[in-house]
Amino acid sequence: MSISELACTYAALILHDDQIKITAEKIATLVKAANVTIDAYWPGLFAKLLEKRNLDDLITSAGSGGGGAVSVTAAAPAAGGAAPVEEKKEEKKEEPKEESDDDMGFSLFD
C-alpha cells in the first residue's frame, strides 16, 4: 500500500469517525493538513468508492479474507463445572544413535 493510499484511508476513517460526509475535497484537506503529498486523483477515487460502499461494512469485513477463514470454537464444559484444560507438551523423541564400526571392535578399513 502506498503512502497516498494510506493517507486517504486515514483521512476517510477520520471523517467517518467524526460522522462527516466523505468527499474528495475533505479527504484532500485532511491529507494536506497532515503535510502529506499525494497524487491529485487519490481523494476522488476514495470518495467514489465510499459513495457506493458502507465504511462500517468495510471495517468489519477487513480481516475476513476471501472465504477461507476458519472459525475455531471451544467445546462447552460439562454441566458439573469447567474441566481444567490440559496442555499438550511436545515430547522430545531421542533418535537412537547409530552404531559405528568402531563400537564393534573392528573397522571397515582395517
C-alpha positions as CSV (number, residue, x, y, z in Angstrom):
1,M,0.0,0.0,0.0
2,S,1.4,3.4,-1.0
3,I,1.7,6.4,1.2
4,S,-1.1,8.1,-0.9
5,E,-3.4,5.2,-0.2
6,L,-2.7,5.2,3.5
7,A,-3.1,8.9,3.8
8,C,-6.5,8.8,2.0
9,T,-7.6,5.8,4.1
10,Y,-6.7,7.5,7.4
11,A,-8.5,10.7,6.2
12,A,-11.6,8.7,5.3
13,L,-11.5,7.0,8.7
14,I,-11.2,10.3,10.5
15,L,-14.1,11.8,8.6
16,H,-16.2,8.7,9.2
17,D,-15.4,8.7,12.9
18,D,-16.5,12.3,13.2
19,Q,-19.6,11.4,11.2
20,I,-18.8,13.9,8.4
21,K,-19.7,13.1,4.9
22,I,-16.7,11.7,3.0
23,T,-15.9,13.8,-0.1
24,A,-12.8,14.2,-2.2
25,E,-12.4,17.8,-1.1
26,K,-12.5,16.8,2.6
27,I,-10.1,13.9,2.1
28,A,-7.7,16.3,0.3
29,T,-8.0,18.9,3.0
30,L,-7.1,16.4,5.8
31,V,-4.2,15.0,3.8
32,K,-2.8,18.5,3.1
33,A,-3.2,19.4,6.8
34,A,-1.1,16.3,7.6
35,N,1.6,17.6,5.3
36,V,1.5,14.6,3.1
37,T,2.0,14.9,-0.6
38,I,-0.2,12.7,-2.8
39,D,-1.3,12.5,-6.4
40,A,-4.5,14.5,-7.0
41,Y,-6.6,11.6,-8.2
42,W,-6.5,9.6,-4.9
43,P,-9.0,11.6,-2.9
44,G,-11.6,11.3,-5.8
45,L,-11.1,7.6,-6.0
46,F,-11.6,7.0,-2.3
47,A,-14.7,9.3,-2.3
48,K,-16.3,7.5,-5.2
49,L,-15.6,4.1,-3.6
50,L,-17.1,5.2,-0.3
51,E,-20.2,6.6,-2.0
52,K,-21.1,3.1,-3.1
53,R,-19.9,1.1,-0.1
54,N,-20.7,1.5,3.6
55,L,-17.5,2.1,5.5
56,D,-18.7,0.3,8.6
57,D,-19.1,-2.9,6.4
58,L,-15.6,-2.4,5.0
59,I,-14.2,-2.1,8.5
60,T,-15.9,-5.1,9.9
61,S,-15.1,-7.3,7.0
62,A,-11.4,-6.2,6.6
63,G,-9.9,-9.3,8.2
64,S,-12.4,-11.8,7.0
65,G,-10.5,-12.7,3.8
66,G,-11.9,-14.4,0.8
67,G,-14.0,-17.1,2.5
68,G,-11.1,-19.2,3.5
69,A,-11.3,-18.2,7.1
70,V,-11.6,-21.0,9.7
71,S,-13.6,-20.4,12.8
72,V,-12.5,-22.1,15.9
73,T,-14.9,-22.7,18.7
74,A,-14.2,-24.3,22.1
75,A,-16.4,-27.1,23.4
76,A,-18.7,-26.1,26.2
77,P,-17.8,-27.7,29.6
78,A,-20.0,-30.3,31.1
79,A,-22.7,-29.3,33.5
80,G,-20.7,-30.3,36.5
81,G,-18.3,-27.4,36.1
82,A,-15.4,-26.5,33.9
83,A,-12.8,-29.1,33.4
84,P,-9.2,-28.0,33.6
85,V,-7.5,-27.6,30.2
86,E,-4.5,-29.8,29.8
87,E,-1.7,-28.5,27.7
88,K,-0.1,-30.9,25.4
89,K,3.7,-30.9,25.7
90,E,5.8,-31.9,22.9
91,E,7.8,-34.9,23.8
92,K,11.3,-35.0,22.5
93,K,12.0,-38.2,20.9
94,E,15.5,-39.2,21.1
95,E,16.7,-40.9,18.0
96,P,18.8,-44.0,18.6
97,K,22.4,-43.3,18.0
98,E,23.8,-45.2,15.0
99,E,26.4,-47.7,16.0
100,S,29.6,-47.2,14.3
101,D,32.1,-49.9,13.2
102,D,34.4,-48.7,15.9
103,D,31.9,-49.7,18.6
104,M,32.0,-53.3,17.4
105,G,35.8,-53.6,17.8
106,F,36.7,-53.6,14.1
107,S,36.7,-51.1,11.3
108,L,35.8,-51.5,7.8
109,F,39.2,-50.1,6.7
110,D,41.5,-52.2,8.9
